[in-house]
């Protein structure tokens, strides 16, 4: 707790500064104050929490789940075979140069306003950090430990289960912690581009109505959900991974 | 027990062979040490015995059979303890047995027996980070013992320890050797350690080498540290250092 005090103090200072600047400007459609955003959040609580948040979370969860499966699968097969690694690695890197937001409208053309166009944007944004971080984790296995297992008669499967998997697990958690906020951003971006519900869609609708606080309210809610999710993953990681510093 | 017959070996990235027509043998139950300058090929001998490297020429025999035809003939203990931090001490010790599909109950029985023998029974459910350097090396030795091999290959196992712990571990290792009757091949940079522990000291002098000079240590087992002060031992130590400097 003591460690977090400076961050907390700085956070409070910045929010207060924002409040005073917003009060000085006095134009809520340009810069709503934190207090106005909180009031708006309270006024819109039902529609935000019961309609738009579940829609965004559905996209986020589905996108994240597919990204995890795809990312882990790609990292494992790249680690297991040099030819596959040589074939896939450059393509995975190249996939990050695609301007996702620019081609996202194409997904709307392909999949319409269904959930899949948004899930695809989320996957494109999220799978890369998962694949590369887990792959790095698998590659970080100590050669001498692997050789020791070979001297005990271990085969490839044994080496994966006994050594590579536990070595890569802390990297997996780091990847998930990176991927959660990214998947939420991905889902929100996808909703701006074409959706009928969701916090991103709602935020864009408020913008057309020049409702500054209404634009910010879903964003605050998204940030809150991302922070809570990362905190939960942190707790699980602390409970499960006790060897991070010893690898 | 172990025999190298005209073994030649060269690493792919090296310009010259590390060993050429190398011949070397160790009798069952012996404790031998191999000494030599850094990079002379001491650890390569272990890698060849382990099967981590294959000789380009010649063969390595265990009790007259080529190593390719037999399993679990040697167990390796590296310089670092290499205990898996995610496993408890018990799971670490049982690892070689688990890979050899030894029944769980038997694994546990052997593990507790050896832990009792090395005086660390109460640490069975602890994790490596909770142990000192010397304790970790004992656990690593216990794991090597339970790999089920007759021959133990110890590659500078005490070099990372402080002086006093190292001295304690040397005495402890001798007790364990006398108790378990294994054949031990020990690599070290420390001439005094080699003399104190081994029946024979082998020196690698040439590069590439075709043989090692074999020197018998004129001491009976069990040994005491005071034995190292005897005139013939002090002379032997000087002689070995001189040979290494040549």
Interface residues (C-beta under 8 A of the other chain):
Chain A: X142 X144 X145 X147 X148 X149 X150 X151 X152 X153 X154 X158 X162 X163 X166 X242 X243 X246 X247
Chain B: X50 X51 X52 X71 X72 X74 X75 X76 X78 X80 X82 X84 X85 X86 X95 X96 X99 X100 X127 X128 X129 X147
